[in-house]
Amino acid sequence: MKRSRFWSVLIIFSLIGQIAWVVENMYFNVFIYHMFNASPREISLMVQASAVAATLTTVFMGALSDRIGKRKVFISFGYILWGVSILCFAFLRTDWIGKLFPSVVNAAALGCTLVIIFDCIMTFFGSTANDACFNAWLTDSTDDSNRGKAEGVNAMMPLLAILVVFGGTMWADTANAAHWTILFLIIGGIVLLCGVIGLFLIEEPKGLLKQAAGYRETLLYGFRPSVVKANASLYRALLAFIIFNISIQVFMPYLILYYTEALHLANYVLIMAPAIVLAAVATALYGRLYDRFGYRKTLIPSLLVLTAGYAVLYLFRSTALVFLGSLLMMCGYLCGMAVFGARIRERTPIGMAGRFQGLRIVAQVLIPGVIGPAIGSAVLKGAETVVNSDGTTSFIPNAGIFLWAGVALLPIAVLLIWEALRTERQERRA
């Protein structure tokens, strides 16, 4: 594949995919909160259900793409159907739900249920296209000479996506159902168009062949004890990745609500935009360091920066210090994602990227998506509440989510120390 074509596919499909995930991960929570008065438990349930859907989809569809020996068809048609599923959210409104189901007493409660169900459907298409097959394509298309650089670009896309979504929604009133309709129509259309472009732009990676092994064998490959033993460094990285993402999921579902409801930052987009730009640049540059210094020497600084961001966000509420804390948090988060992403791709056996995407999503989404939001929900169980104009109540997130996110990060330090001692013992024996 031509170099320019590779980078075009990477940038377009990574960015558009992350825009769709940002809308789901950061704005579905706001959507269900404002439109259907969702509680912390309902927000946690939505995140958890989506995590399970993403994991099962990635495991099954990643293995299927390996078995067939194709990536392009899954990516392109997956993005098209992903866009269609996002368009469906434009029609989830209490007024329309009330007209469609006139016998329903509580349209808001039904709305919460429908959002969770539609989120799982959307996640199926998104995880097929992006989590399973695009990530497998990226693993197939990189090597030791450019893996860190490519992962740095890939890892900065979530921040750029946040910037695009924040900037593109500055006009929106999150309490206005019509504005949500417009947002979902725009995002769904963009994702659908991206899939159409993929039909002409994406090329299959060289050397990718249909697997001789059966589908069941391909599906279960990464879960075999013998495979774990033969690829121990990969599974240690996945274990650390689980802990890292649990920490992120403690606060991430409530981040925008914390800015708007607890800190009353009506202009949080203008405050966050510079932090996002700086963090994106830092992530793109930091990915290059992986190619030079390796896993442990690049992971530790990113974790320290992330922890510093948590500390500032927990201790301070002034606009300037919230900006600083957010900048540190996002730099640590995205740089850490770049390091873990490069390490996992580096240790993935050649020609088996599809079947290992399920393991990556277990580490990135399933376990963290179940445990992290549950911790956050428990932290916010006794949170302050306010009475809305219609008589319903809504919770107000507090800074405790950052304290417990930091606590959840601590086991990585133990794991890294153990791994360093283990490596030292092996070197002495040699």
GIDA-V312370 format. One line per field, one symbol per residue. ss: DSSP state (a for helix, b for strand, c for the rest). psi: psi as a letter, one per 30 degrees, with the letter a starting at -180 (. if undefined). burial: # if it has 24 or more other C-alpha atoms within 12 Angstrom, else .. Layout:
ss=???
psi=???
burial=???
This chain:
ss=ccaaaaaaaaaaaaaaaaaaaaaaaaaaaaaaaaaacccaaaaaaaaaaaaaaaaaaaaaaaaaaaaacccaaaaaaaaaaaaaaaaaaaaccaaaaaaaccccccaaaaaaaaaaaaaaaaaaaaaaaaaaaaaaaaaaccccccaaaaaaaaaaaaaaaaaaaaaaccccccccaaaaaaaaaaaaaaaaaaaaaaaaacccccccccccccaaaaaaaaacaaaaaacaaaaaaaaaaaaaaaaaaaaaaaaaaaaaaacccccaaaaaaaaaaaaaaaaaaaaaaaaaacaaaaaaaaaaaaaaaaaaaaacccaaaaaaaaaaaaaaaaaaaaaaaaaaaaacccccaaaaaaaaaaaaaaaaaaaaaaaaaaacccccbbbcccccbbbccccaaaaaaaaaaaaaaaaaaaaaaaaaaaaaac
psi=kkeeeeeeeeeeeeeeeeeeeeeeeffeeeefeeeghkleeeeeeeeeeeeeeeeeeeeeeeeeeeefhkeeeeeefeeeeeeeeeefffgjkeeeeeeeiffkejeeeeeeeeeeeeeeeeeeeeeeedeeeeeeeeefglaffgeeeeeeeeffeeeeeeeeeeefgffkjfgjeeeeeeeeeeeeeeeeeeeeefffekkkkkfjlkkflleeeeefefgkeeeeefheeefeeeeeeeeefeeefefefgeeeeeeeefhifhfeeefeeeeeeeeeeeeeeeefefefadeffeeeeeeeeeeeeeeeeflfleeeeeeeeeeeeeeeeeeeeeeeeeeeefkkkggeefffeeefeeeedeefeeeeeeeeeegeglkllklfgfllkljklfffeefeeeffefeeeeeeeeeeeeeeeeee.
burial=.....#########################################################################################..#.........####################################...#####################..#....#..#.####################..#####..#..#...#..######....#....###########################.###....##.#####################...##.#################......#########################################################.##..#..........################..##.##..............
